[in-house]
Amino acid sequence: MLQPSPVTFGKLNGFLYDFPVTGDTLPMHTHDEATTHISIVSKGSFKAHGDGWDMTLVTGNVVDWPANQAHEFIALEPDSRLINIVKG
């Protein structure tokens, strides 16, 4: 089961998400200016998608999300890990 864990990197805050099973999903969501984030794939791979777009993300990929862009993550392999750093 997907379990977020809060993380702090100096002055940066965010969440670490472990996806133990292929197909685990961080459901479709959006963020406002104060809560938008950067996503870093630290392990494994994901399908990320939203309204009219999709991409495959692999270890080392970084995505700088704009505010109010809907997105969802689906693990493509077991034990994938995603780190989201809040920009606001």
N, C-alpha and C positions, 0 to 999 in steps of 0.2 A: 504494500500500500504506500502511496506517495506521501511522504512526510516532510514538510518544510522545516528547516532549522534556521533561526536567525543567526547572522554572522556580522562581525564588525572587522573592518580593515582600516585601522587608524581612525580617520574621520568619516570613512565610508561605511554605510550600512546596507544590508541586503539579506537575501535568503539563499540557502543552499537546498536544492531539491535532489533527493535520491530517487531514482526510478528503478526499483529492483527487478521488475518484470517487463519484458517486451510488451508494448501496448499500453503501459501505464500512461496516464494523460494528466496534464495540467490544463484544465478546461479553458475554453475561450473566455477572454477577459480583456478589459482595457484599463488604462491608467490616465489620470489627469496630470497636469504639469508637476504637481508636488510628489507624485508617486511613480512616474515613469522610470524605466530602468534600462540598463545594459545587461544583456544575457551573454554568458560565457559558457560554452560547452567544455567542461573539464574532463569528461570521460564519456565514451560511447557516441551515440548518434541519435538524432531526432528528426521528425518531420515537424516543421513549423508551418502554420497556415493561418489565413484570415480571410477577409472578404475579397475574393477574386485573386488570391495569390497563394503560393506555397513554395517552400524551399526545404532542402535537406541540409541539416547542420551536423558537422562532425567535430571531433575533439580539436580544440584550438580555435574554432569559429567564434566570432564576437558579433553581436547584433546590437546596434544603438537604436532602440525603439523611439519613434516620435510619440508624443502624447496623443491619446485617443485613437490609436491604431489597434484594432482587435487582433488578438493572436492566441494561438493554442499550441502546445507542445505534446507530441506523442513519441514515446521512446521506441526506437527501432531495434534496440538490442538490450539484453538484461544488464543491470548494474550501471545504467547511464546516470550521469550527474550534470546538473545545470546550476550555475551560480548567477543570481540576479543582483546587480548592484543598483540601488536606488539613486537617481540623479538629482532629485529635488532636495 
